[in-house]
Amino acid sequence: MTQTLRPSQRLHLILLGVDDVGASTMFYEALGWAKSPTSNDGFVKFDLGGYALCLLSRAAFARDAMSPTAQGSGFAGIGLVYLARTPDEVALVLERAVAAGGTLVKPATKTDWGVAGYFKDPDGHLFEVDFEDGWVLDAEHKLLVDKVKTWNETGTPAPSK
């Protein structure tokens, strides 16, 4: 009887291929993120609370993935999302990203579900900054994936489901 190993339902690392690991590290540090002391010049980690955003050179990443080229083009169809605590925080995070060397893609904009905007880091990786009343975050600002906020008839938040 063959037994298969099913991976646990989680991601542990987000790898971003960057042109200059040092310059990209400075960008994320300018956002206020702390580099892990276990990083090195070629592989920098930022602890995201049980998983990590990791920076490595595009060339090294492409070699490891056996890609014929280290450069991509067009819309990648992937974005990383930061959930803001308040609607006003969306614009503040976008401003900080631009001040750190990122590019504003879409300013903080009222949407049908809240307020959202986009920036790209210096290597073109797309980030959304989003505030929606429905997300439930714990005291440490960690997403509670299996909970959503609901509202009662008076328009006030009801207990999370």
C-alpha positions, 0 to 999 in steps of 0.5 A: 500500500502506497502512502502519500504525504500531503503537504500542510496547508500553508506557505512558509516563504515568499521569494522575491527575485530582485536586481540588487539585494542590498538596495531592496533590503534598504527599501523594506527597512525604510518601510519600517520592517526589520531584517532577520539577523540570520540573513546574509548578503545574498539572502535576506529575510523579513519575519512576517509572523510565522512566515518570511518575505525573502529577497535574493538576486533574480539571477540566483533565483532563475538559476535555482528554478532552472529558468532560461531568463531572469527577467520577466515582462508584463503583468505577473498576475500576483500581488502581495497584500497588506491589510491596513488597520484603518482607511486612513492608514492606506494612504499613509502606507502608500506614501511611505512606500513611495518615500522609500523608493517604490512607485505608486500604481494606484492611490488610496481609492474608495472601493465598493468594499473599503479603501485600497491602493497599489504600489510597486517595490523598486523591482516591480513587485506589486503590493496592494494596501487594503482596508475592508471592514470585513477582515478580522485581525487579532491583537497582533495584526494577524489575519483570522482567515476563518472569521468575517465581520458581520453587521446587524440591522442597526449597522453596528458590528455583530460578533464575528462568525 
